[in-house]
């Protein structure tokens, strides 16, 4: 199983530079073009913050650009929500978030709630997308009813195993003040839900940088963002965002499974600073949005 893992496209209704001077639509186009020769893909997974402004126009653009990529390869694409997303607009354009190459909804099971959680199978692997969006907040949480639903889904093993995908990572780097408070709240509850199950990997985004860790012995991969990349080579507690789209390849099923590889688009302006904040500014942001 070879998965192209994208996250944090942050498209808005305008195909133009945002307030920080980055054209998110152009970043996604460039990343997909750079990956046009990537062989043997079985699925694309996009872990949230698809839209920056929550508009239907942004989701339509995401669906068109990634849809063209998956149609050319005849593979499905699975989307999750992120903290910037808006559930009604997401559902209007993307349905359950599990789409065939031709755009048809392929979900075998959906969580009966406004929260966008769903299940479908690809090549014997069960893909479960969860909804960690807390409207109006930067941090994420998986609700108790959603975790109960997940336990029921996992009560019977899949043919090959299960892939979980959602937006907010269940851990953080201590060197980032924002990560410490803006990840997944109550990760122990998710750990309890996956304990003893056939979950083989958890795919997340949100932090705009690559990061690997474990939750209840399950590998967790954080893919860097498409719209920009976070650079933590700054004074402790601060954060710098730089230009440059990134994506990941996830390989499952082999003797070294899971394996992860990160791609970086050849943006001629890559590594230029998009914004930089010190620890004081980061703590002010946390106080406002935490």
Secondary structure, 3 states (H helix, E strand, C coil): CEEEEECCCCECCCCCCCCCCCCHHHHHHHHHHHCCCCCCCCEEEEECCCECCCCHHHHHHHHHHHHHHHHHHCCEEEEECCCCCCHHHHHHHHCCCEECCCCCECCCEECCCCCCCEEEEECCEEEEECCCECCCCCCECCCHHHHHHHHHHHCCCCCCEEEEECCCCCCCCCCCCCHHHHCECCHHHHHHHHCCCCEEEEEECCCCCCEEEEECCEEEEECCCCCCEEECCCCCCCEEEECCCEEEEEECCCCCCCEEEEEECCCCCCCCEEEEECHHHHHHHHHHHC
